[in-house]
């Protein structure tokens, strides 16, 4: 297994993001689901990232907002965010949005990039 594949397997075991906390407030707010990104993805001085979404974050009238905070928004308590739920209990579109963001912040490509074509230089003029 390549180093990149090994890293991806550690960060996405069984295709699920390892370093996220997911919450559901049961519909008390328009952005019912909150996903908090955890782990050591940030550089010193950067903010902590999270997503607020309803079940349809890609719909024109849906909610899918990225946010950032100087502190982790679900620590030391998370009751204000709702009930903690497993990633696979999120609606499909919220899972997709979360995975896209997770891959981005951890530098994981969904598919390996192809090497750029090489140009042969001819000595003929």
Helices and strands as residue ranges (DSSP letters): H 3-11, G 13-15, E 20-24, E 33-37, E 48-53, E 64-69, G 79-81, E 83-85, G 87-89, H 92-106
